[in-house]
Each structure stands twice: as C-alpha cells, then as structure tokens.
Amino acid sequence: MKTLLTATAAMLALAAPALAEGDAAAGEKAFRQCKACHSIQSPDGEMIVKGGRVGPNLYGVIGRTAGSVEDFRYSNALAAKAEDGLVWDETNIVEYAKDPNAFLDGRGKMTFRLRKGGEDIAAFLATFSE
C-alpha cells in the first residue's frame, strides 16, 4: 500500500504543469511594486489584486499574446513584438521586467526596472493563468 501511495504521488507530481522556478508566495509580496500600474482581475470581474490602470490587467498574462488586452493602448515597440508573435511566458516576463526597453528593442511605456524577484513575480502571475 505504501508503495502504491508513493508511486501515485510521484506520478501526480510529474503530471503537474510546469510553473516558473520562482516562489509564488514571495512573488505575491513582490507584486506590490507592480500594482502601482497593474491589477489582476478575473474575467468574471473578481478583483484579485487591486492596482492601477496605467498598465494592462495581468490576469492570464502567462500564455497570452503580447499586446492583446482590448482597449489598452500599447507602445509601438510592444505592438511590433506582438506582430512578431510574442507570447508571454515565465522566462520572457522576467527578461522584460529587468529592462523593458532593451527587451522590446525600442521605447515602451513601462519605465520600471525590476532588479530582482522577477522569477517570483512570474510564478505568482502563473497562478492566474491557464
């Protein structure tokens, strides 16, 4: 019986979706820096993290095509990346947050640079993505 439980636990762990290598709990705390501009609001209207409206809603950002939130005006640099097919994932979210303009190869709207904790924030955002 013990072997069956161990095998089942191991199979469930292997079947779980891969999330960012960061710590989602630490990312929730670190997201405080982001909520000056961004909120996290579910499609049904539940406000998960109340934040600013300068940046787009980050609910479901992991796996979403860049520049695709309706009624949000993106920079030309981000729109160009979107046209090239950029889809946000944990890795490129971290790189973008470190230096948005370098990531976009142009001037974007986000001026904040996240020196550390990007992996944690990406892990936190992944909890609100499919």
N, CA, C and O atoms as a DFTB+ gen file, in Angstrom:
520 C
 N C O
     1  1       0.823      -1.189       0.000
     2  2       0.000       0.000       0.000
     3  2       0.872       1.260       0.000
     4  3       0.584       2.229      -0.702
     5  1       1.945       1.228       0.803
     6  2       2.840       2.374       0.884
     7  2       3.501       2.644      -0.468
     8  3       3.677       3.797      -0.860
     9  1       3.866       1.572      -1.175
    10  2       4.487       1.710      -2.488
    11  2       3.503       2.316      -3.480
    12  3       3.892       3.145      -4.302
    13  1       2.253       1.921      -3.416
    14  2       1.224       2.442      -4.300
    15  2       1.029       3.935      -4.061
    16  3       0.914       4.702      -5.018
    17  1       0.991       4.351      -2.815
    18  2       0.835       5.769      -2.489
    19  2       2.033       6.591      -2.966
    20  3       1.867       7.698      -3.480
    21  1       3.226       6.051      -2.796
    22  2       4.440       6.741      -3.251
    23  2       4.441       6.866      -4.768
    24  3       4.764       7.927      -5.303
    25  1       4.089       5.806      -5.457
    26  2       4.055       5.825      -6.922
    27  2       3.001       6.808      -7.423
    28  3       3.238       7.544      -8.381
    29  1       1.844       6.819      -6.777
    30  2       0.776       7.739      -7.168
    31  2       1.210       9.184      -6.971
    32  3       0.979      10.026      -7.838
    33  1       1.836       9.473      -5.838
    34  2       2.314      10.835      -5.565
    35  2       3.356      11.259      -6.596
    36  3       3.341      12.398      -7.061
    37  1       4.251      10.355      -6.951
    38  2       5.286      10.668      -7.938
    39  2       4.666      10.943      -9.310
    40  3       5.092      11.865     -10.005
    41  1       3.673      10.157      -9.701
    42  2       3.018      10.365     -10.992
    43  2       2.262      11.689     -11.017
    44  3       2.279      12.384     -12.032
    45  1       1.604      12.048      -9.931
    46  2       0.892      13.325      -9.867
    47  2       1.859      14.495      -9.961
    48  3       1.573      15.495     -10.619
    49  1       2.988      14.369      -9.309
    50  2       3.984      15.451      -9.363
    51  2       4.512      15.633     -10.786
    52  3       4.727      16.760     -11.232
    53  1       4.719      14.530     -11.490
    54  2       5.209      14.616     -12.862
    55  2       4.142      15.136     -13.822
    56  3       4.471      15.728     -14.850
    57  1       2.875      14.921     -13.497
    58  2       1.785      15.356     -14.370
    59  2       1.408      16.818     -14.139
    60  3       0.695      17.402     -14.955
    61  1       1.866      17.411     -13.056
    62  2       1.517      18.804     -12.742
    63  2       2.134      19.736     -13.773
    64  3       3.213      19.461     -14.297
    65  1       1.448      20.847     -14.065
    66  2       2.010      21.789     -15.038
    67  2       3.274      22.437     -14.505
    68  3       3.398      22.693     -13.308
    69  1       4.199      22.696     -15.396
    70  2       5.451      23.337     -15.006
    71  2       5.207      24.816     -14.772
    72  3       4.679      25.502     -15.647
    73  1       5.578      25.312     -13.619
    74  2       5.452      26.715     -13.292
    75  2       6.833      27.336     -13.234
    76  3       7.845      26.641     -13.326
    77  1       6.865      28.622     -13.083
    78  2       8.138      29.326     -13.017
    79  2       8.966      28.783     -11.866
    80  3       8.430      28.216     -10.914
    81  1      10.273      28.961     -11.961
    82  2      11.162      28.455     -10.934
    83  2      11.131      29.310      -9.675
    84  3      11.790      28.982      -8.689
    85  1      10.387      30.381      -9.698
    86  2      10.297      31.272      -8.553
    87  2       9.327      30.772      -7.504
    88  3       8.726      29.706      -7.640
    89  1       9.190      31.551      -6.472
    90  2       8.322      31.262      -5.340
    91  2       7.093      32.169      -5.444
    92  3       7.201      33.387      -5.300
    93  1       5.925      31.569      -5.696
    94  2       4.703      32.351      -5.899
    95  2       4.336      33.166      -4.660
    96  3       3.842      34.285      -4.792
    97  1       4.566      32.632      -3.464
    98  2       4.255      33.385      -2.238
    99  2       5.140      34.622      -2.128
   100  3       4.668      35.698      -1.760
   101  1       6.414      34.468      -2.444
   102  2       7.312      35.632      -2.444
   103  2       6.925      36.587      -3.568
   104  3       7.045      37.804      -3.421
   105  1       6.461      36.039      -4.690
   106  2       6.026      36.860      -5.807
   107  2       4.802      37.691      -5.483
   108  3       4.660      38.813      -5.969
   109  1       3.918      37.144      -4.662
   110  2       2.733      37.907      -4.241
   111  2       3.164      39.160      -3.482
   112  3       2.612      40.240      -3.692
   113  1       4.142      39.011      -2.608
   114  2       4.664      40.172      -1.866
   115  2       5.391      41.138      -2.801
   116  3       5.220      42.353      -2.702
   117  1       6.197      40.594      -3.703
   118  2       6.962      41.435      -4.624
   119  2       6.061      42.162      -5.611
   120  3       6.428      43.220      -6.122
   121  1       4.884      41.604      -5.884
   122  2       3.953      42.216      -6.837
   123  2       3.459      43.580      -6.344
   124  3       2.902      44.355      -7.122
   125  1       3.657      43.869      -5.082
   126  2       3.266      45.189      -4.557
   127  2       3.886      46.318      -5.368
   128  3       3.283      47.381      -5.521
   129  1       5.084      46.092      -5.885
   130  2       5.755      47.089      -6.731
   131  2       5.024      47.270      -8.052
   132  3       5.041      48.358      -8.627
   133  1       4.396      46.232      -8.529
   134  2       3.748      46.230      -9.840
   135  2       2.345      46.822      -9.800
   136  3       1.856      47.359     -10.793
   137  1       1.700      46.715      -8.628
   138  2       0.303      47.125      -8.570
   139  2       0.100      48.635      -8.596
   140  3      -1.039      49.101      -8.605
   141  1       1.169      49.395      -8.607
   142  2       1.016      50.830      -8.836
   143  2       0.434      51.054     -10.228
   144  3      -0.281      52.029     -10.457
   145  1       0.741      50.151     -11.154
   146  2       0.279      50.287     -12.541
   147  2      -0.654      49.162     -12.995
   148  3      -1.489      49.374     -13.874
   149  1      -0.524      47.977     -12.411
   150  2      -1.251      46.798     -12.883
   151  2      -2.186      46.249     -11.818
   152  3      -1.896      46.314     -10.624
   153  1      -3.308      45.710     -12.266
   154  2      -4.211      44.962     -11.400
   155  2      -4.270      43.524     -11.900
   156  3      -3.768      43.194     -12.974
   157  1      -4.894      42.687     -11.096
   158  2      -5.191      41.318     -11.517
   159  2      -6.681      41.121     -11.254
   160  3      -7.123      41.026     -10.109
   161  1      -7.443      41.063     -12.348
   162  2      -8.895      40.926     -12.253
   163  2      -9.344      39.795     -13.164
   164  3      -9.021      39.776     -14.352
   165  1     -10.095      38.847     -12.595
   166  2     -10.537      37.683     -13.360
   167  2     -11.579      38.091     -14.399
   168  3     -12.180      39.159     -14.289
   169  1     -11.792      37.251     -15.400
   170  2     -12.779      37.562     -16.439
   171  2     -14.198      37.762     -15.895
   172  3     -14.999      38.478     -16.496
   173  1     -14.506      37.132     -14.763
   174  2     -15.846      37.310     -14.188
   175  2     -15.960      38.562     -13.320
   176  3     -17.000      38.804     -12.707
   177  1     -14.887      39.357     -13.268
   178  2     -14.926      40.633     -12.565
   179  2     -14.366      40.617     -11.152
   180  3     -14.309      41.663     -10.507
   181  1     -13.950      39.450     -10.653
   182  2     -13.385      39.382      -9.306
   183  2     -12.041      40.114      -9.279
   184  3     -11.136      39.799     -10.052
   185  1     -11.924      41.083      -8.388
   186  2     -10.678      41.829      -8.239
   187  2      -9.774      41.042      -7.294
   188  3     -10.035      40.968      -6.094
   189  1      -8.734      40.469      -7.829
   190  2      -7.808      39.653      -7.042
   191  2      -6.745      40.545      -6.417
   192  3      -6.460      40.433      -5.224
   193  1      -6.160      41.426      -7.212
   194  2      -5.213      42.417      -6.717
   195  2      -5.641      43.759      -7.298
   196  3      -5.583      43.975      -8.509
   197  1      -6.069      44.648      -6.424
   198  2      -6.476      45.972      -6.879
   199  2      -5.216      46.792      -7.137
   200  3      -4.339      46.905      -6.281
   201  1      -5.154      47.348      -8.318
   202  2      -3.982      48.129      -8.678
   203  2      -4.345      49.247      -9.623
   204  3      -5.518      49.557      -9.832
   205  1      -3.326      49.843     -10.184
   206  2      -3.521      50.956     -11.094
   207  2      -4.053      50.516     -12.439
   208  3      -4.156      49.324     -12.729
   209  1      -4.390      51.503     -13.258
   210  2      -4.927      51.228     -14.583
   211  2      -3.980      51.717     -15.677
   212  3      -4.337      51.733     -16.855
   213  1      -2.783      52.109     -15.285
   214  2      -1.795      52.578     -16.257
   215  2      -1.339      51.419     -17.130
   216  3      -1.133      51.583     -18.333
   217  1      -1.183      50.255     -16.525
   218  2      -0.779      49.055     -17.257
   219  2      -1.966      48.129     -17.418
   220  3      -2.973      48.286     -16.728
   221  1      -1.861      47.161     -18.323
   222  2      -2.964      46.232     -18.554
   223  2      -3.167      45.260     -17.394
   224  3      -2.259      45.018     -16.600
   225  1      -4.367      44.713     -17.316
   226  2      -4.705      43.669     -16.362
   227  2      -3.794      42.471     -16.623
   228  3      -3.643      42.044     -17.768
   229  1      -3.189      41.929     -15.569
   230  2      -2.251      40.823     -15.744
   231  2      -2.865      39.448     -15.476
   232  3      -2.145      38.454     -15.398
   233  1      -4.183      39.387     -15.335
   234  2      -4.824      38.083     -15.195
   235  2      -4.644      37.315     -16.506
   236  3      -4.997      37.819     -17.573
   237  1      -4.109      36.126     -16.435
   238  2      -3.928      35.295     -17.610
   239  2      -2.801      35.731     -18.532
   240  3      -2.759      35.334     -19.696
   241  1      -1.886      36.548     -18.016
   242  2      -0.817      37.059     -18.884
   243  2       0.106      35.956     -19.382
   244  3       0.559      36.007     -20.526
   245  1       0.392      34.965     -18.552
   246  2       1.255      33.861     -18.974
   247  2       0.475      33.026     -19.992
   248  3      -0.584      32.481     -19.681
   249  1       1.004      32.936     -21.187
   250  2       0.333      32.216     -22.266
   251  2      -0.475      33.118     -23.183
   252  3      -1.046      32.653     -24.170
   253  1      -0.528      34.399     -22.864
   254  2      -1.298      35.355     -23.667
   255  2      -0.394      36.019     -24.698
   256  3       0.773      36.297     -24.423
   257  1      -0.930      36.268     -25.869
   258  2      -0.200      37.009     -26.887
   259  2       0.017      38.430     -26.384
   260  3      -0.908      39.059     -25.871
   261  1       1.217      38.925     -26.526
   262  2       1.542      40.285     -26.074
   263  2       0.662      41.288     -26.804
   264  3       0.319      41.104     -27.972
   265  1       0.307      42.344     -26.099
   266  2      -0.446      43.430     -26.706
   267  2      -1.869      43.087     -27.062
   268  3      -2.423      43.669     -27.995
   269  1      -2.483      42.156     -26.348
   270  2      -3.808      41.684     -26.757
   271  2      -4.949      42.044     -25.812
   272  3      -6.072      41.584     -26.020
   273  1      -4.701      42.853     -24.780
   274  2      -5.793      43.273     -23.902
   275  2      -6.577      44.352     -24.633
   276  3      -6.022      45.373     -25.040
   277  1      -7.872      44.114     -24.795
   278  2      -8.718      45.061     -25.520
   279  2      -8.741      46.413     -24.823
   280  3      -8.664      46.508     -23.598
   281  1      -8.847      47.434     -25.621
   282  2      -8.975      48.813     -25.144
   283  2      -7.751      49.318     -24.379
   284  3      -7.838      50.324     -23.675
   285  1      -6.616      48.635     -24.507
   286  2      -5.387      49.145     -23.900
   287  2      -4.475      49.593     -25.025
   288  3      -4.275      48.869     -26.000
   289  1      -3.929      50.778     -24.888
   290  2      -3.044      51.333     -25.923
   291  2      -1.596      50.989     -25.591
   292  3      -1.018      51.521     -24.643
   293  1      -1.031      50.100     -26.377
   294  2       0.341      49.645     -26.184
   295  2       1.311      50.547     -26.941
   296  3       0.929      51.247     -27.879
   297  1       2.566      50.515     -26.518
   298  2       3.596      51.270     -27.233
   299  2       3.817      50.639     -28.605
   300  3       3.477      49.478     -28.831
   301  1       4.381      51.407     -29.498
   302  2       4.699      50.886     -30.831
   303  2       5.688      49.734     -30.751
   304  3       5.598      48.780     -31.522
   305  1       6.637      49.821     -29.816
   306  2       7.649      48.764     -29.670
   307  2       7.003      47.454     -29.229
   308  3       7.345      46.392     -29.749
   309  1       6.076      47.517     -28.280
   310  2       5.419      46.295     -27.829
   311  2       4.474      45.780     -28.913
   312  3       4.370      44.571     -29.116
   313  1       3.797      46.669     -29.598
   314  2       2.918      46.257     -30.691
   315  2       3.712      45.527     -31.777
   316  3       3.222      44.560     -32.360
   317  1       4.930      45.985     -32.048
   318  2       5.782      45.317     -33.041
   319  2       6.141      43.909     -32.588
   320  3       6.126      42.976     -33.391
   321  1       6.466      43.746     -31.296
   322  2       6.762      42.405     -30.769
   323  2       5.529      41.512     -30.869
   324  3       5.635      40.326     -31.182
   325  1       4.363      42.088     -30.603
   326  2       3.121      41.324     -30.705
   327  2       2.899      40.854     -32.139
   328  3       2.496      39.713     -32.366
   329  1       3.159      41.724     -33.097
   330  2       3.016      41.352     -34.506
   331  2       3.985      40.245     -34.891
   332  3       3.706      39.450     -35.788
   333  1       5.131      40.196     -34.206
   334  2       6.111      39.131     -34.452
   335  2       5.722      37.825     -33.751
   336  3       6.409      36.815     -33.898
   337  1       4.613      37.843     -32.984
   338  2       4.114      36.623     -32.363
   339  2       4.549      36.392     -30.925
   340  3       4.493      35.260     -30.444
   341  1       4.982      37.435     -30.228
   342  2       5.411      37.254     -28.836
   343  2       4.250      36.764     -27.977
   344  3       3.179      37.369     -27.953
   345  1       4.480      35.675     -27.284
   346  2       3.540      35.143     -26.302
   347  2       4.257      35.159     -24.966
   348  3       5.371      34.649     -24.847
   349  1       3.621      35.745     -23.956
   350  2       4.265      35.863     -22.644
   351  2       4.390      34.505     -21.972
   352  3       3.442      33.721     -21.937
   353  1       5.576      34.242     -21.439
   354  2       5.819      33.072     -20.604
   355  2       6.650      33.522     -19.403
   356  3       7.038      34.686     -19.316
   357  1       6.919      32.610     -18.489
   358  2       7.634      32.983     -17.271
   359  2       9.010      33.567     -17.575
   360  3       9.448      34.509     -16.915
   361  1       9.680      33.015     -18.561
   362  2      11.034      33.453     -18.883
   363  2      11.051      34.854     -19.478
   364  3      11.822      35.704     -19.034
   365  1      10.210      35.103     -20.479
   366  2      10.282      36.419     -21.107
   367  2       9.647      37.516     -20.242
   368  3       9.984      38.689     -20.401
   369  1       8.744      37.158     -19.340
   370  2       8.221      38.150     -18.373
   371  2       9.375      38.642     -17.498
   372  3       9.492      39.840     -17.241
   373  1      10.221      37.725     -17.045
   374  2      11.362      38.085     -16.199
   375  2      12.319      38.989     -16.972
   376  3      12.768      40.011     -16.453
   377  1      12.628      38.616     -18.199
   378  2      13.543      39.423     -19.018
   379  2      12.959      40.801     -19.311
   380  3      13.677      41.800     -19.256
   381  1      11.684      40.866     -19.618
   382  2      11.020      42.140     -19.881
   383  2      11.078      43.047     -18.649
   384  3      11.375      44.236     -18.758
   385  1      10.794      42.477     -17.488
   386  2      10.763      43.284     -16.262
   387  2      12.147      43.813     -15.881
   388  3      12.250      44.861     -15.243
   389  1      13.209      43.104     -16.261
   390  2      14.562      43.572     -15.953
   391  2      14.893      44.851     -16.711
   392  3      15.464      45.782     -16.143
   393  1      14.538      44.900     -17.987
   394  2      14.821      46.080     -18.806
   395  2      13.845      46.099     -19.986
   396  3      14.152      45.578     -21.058
   397  1      12.667      46.703     -19.785
   398  2      11.631      46.671     -20.822
   399  2      12.088      47.209     -22.173
   400  3      11.786      46.601     -23.200
   401  1      12.801      48.321     -22.202
   402  2      13.203      48.907     -23.479
   403  2      14.197      48.028     -24.232
   404  3      14.115      47.902     -25.454
   405  1      15.126      47.425     -23.514
   406  2      16.080      46.513     -24.162
   407  2      15.353      45.283     -24.700
   408  3      15.648      44.816     -25.800
   409  1      14.406      44.760     -23.928
   410  2      13.649      43.590     -24.362
   411  2      12.855      43.891     -25.636
   412  3      12.769      43.061     -26.541
   413  1      12.284      45.085     -25.686
   414  2      11.447      45.460     -26.830
   415  2      12.246      45.977     -28.020
   416  3      11.690      46.151     -29.105
   417  1      13.530      46.222     -27.836
   418  2      14.349      46.846     -28.881
   419  2      13.763      48.195     -29.293
   420  3      13.773      48.566     -30.467
   421  1      13.261      48.905     -28.309
   422  2      12.653      50.210     -28.557
   423  2      12.052      50.755     -27.279
   424  3      12.159      50.133     -26.222
   425  1      11.433      51.891     -27.371
   426  2      10.881      52.534     -26.178
   427  2       9.461      52.034     -25.913
   428  3       8.565      52.173     -26.746
   429  1       9.288      51.453     -24.738
   430  2       7.971      51.012     -24.311
   431  2       7.396      51.978     -23.288
   432  3       8.008      52.997     -22.970
   433  1       6.233      51.656     -22.783
   434  2       5.593      52.506     -21.773
   435  2       6.078      52.192     -20.361
   436  3       6.067      53.065     -19.493
   437  1       6.501      50.961     -20.130
   438  2       6.928      50.583     -18.783
   439  2       8.323      51.132     -18.523
   440  3       9.276      50.795     -19.224
   441  1       8.429      51.973     -17.518
   442  2       9.713      52.581     -17.186
   443  2      10.363      51.916     -15.980
   444  3      11.557      52.101     -15.742
   445  1       9.601      51.151     -15.222
   446  2      10.111      50.481     -14.029
   447  2      11.008      49.320     -14.438
   448  3      10.687      48.575     -15.364
   449  1      12.132      49.169     -13.744
   450  2      13.022      48.017     -13.945
   451  2      13.067      47.215     -12.659
   452  3      13.324      47.753     -11.582
   453  1      12.819      45.944     -12.784
   454  2      12.809      45.042     -11.637
   455  2      14.185      44.404     -11.505
   456  3      14.553      43.541     -12.301
   457  1      14.933      44.823     -10.512
   458  2      16.315      44.345     -10.333
   459  2      16.383      42.883      -9.907
   460  3      17.239      42.136     -10.381
   461  1      15.474      42.469      -9.006
   462  2      15.474      41.076      -8.549
   463  2      14.046      40.677      -8.204
   464  3      13.182      41.533      -8.013
   465  1      13.808      39.385      -8.126
   466  2      12.483      38.872      -7.768
   467  2      11.575      38.613      -8.954
   468  3      10.406      38.272      -8.777
   469  1      12.097      38.770     -10.159
   470  2      11.274      38.549     -11.340
   471  2      10.741      37.131     -11.456
   472  3       9.604      36.926     -11.883
   473  1      11.547      36.160     -11.083
   474  2      11.111      34.765     -11.138
   475  2       9.950      34.530     -10.180
   476  3       9.027      33.774     -10.485
   477  1      10.001      35.180      -9.024
   478  2       8.918      35.039      -8.048
   479  2       7.628      35.668      -8.573
   480  3       6.552      35.086      -8.442
   481  1       7.738      36.842      -9.161
   482  2       6.548      37.505      -9.716
   483  2       5.982      36.684     -10.865
   484  3       4.764      36.560     -10.991
   485  1       6.842      36.123     -11.701
   486  2       6.366      35.284     -12.802
   487  2       5.638      34.056     -12.264
   488  3       4.616      33.654     -12.819
   489  1       6.147      33.459     -11.198
   490  2       5.483      32.309     -10.577
   491  2       4.117      32.722     -10.008
   492  3       3.145      31.975     -10.120
   493  1       4.051      33.893      -9.408
   494  2       2.787      34.411      -8.880
   495  2       1.796      34.632     -10.018
   496  3       0.642      34.219      -9.910
   497  1       2.217      35.270     -11.100
   498  2       1.340      35.517     -12.239
   499  2       0.885      34.205     -12.885
   500  3      -0.231      34.120     -13.398
   501  1       1.737      33.196     -12.859
   502  2       1.389      31.903     -13.443
   503  2       0.213      31.258     -12.706
   504  3      -0.500      30.438     -13.285
   505  1       0.005      31.612     -11.450
   506  2      -1.128      31.036     -10.703
   507  2      -2.452      31.586     -11.216
   508  3      -3.504      31.037     -10.889
   509  1      -2.433      32.645     -12.004
   510  2      -3.653      33.230     -12.574
   511  2      -3.712      33.024     -14.080
   512  3      -4.376      33.781     -14.788
   513  1      -3.030      32.018     -14.563
   514  2      -3.001      31.707     -15.985
   515  2      -3.312      30.243     -16.188
   516  3      -3.115      29.423     -15.291
   517  1      -3.793      29.925     -17.354
   518  2      -4.132      28.518     -17.655
   519  2      -2.923      27.753     -18.064
   520  3      -3.016      26.560     -18.354
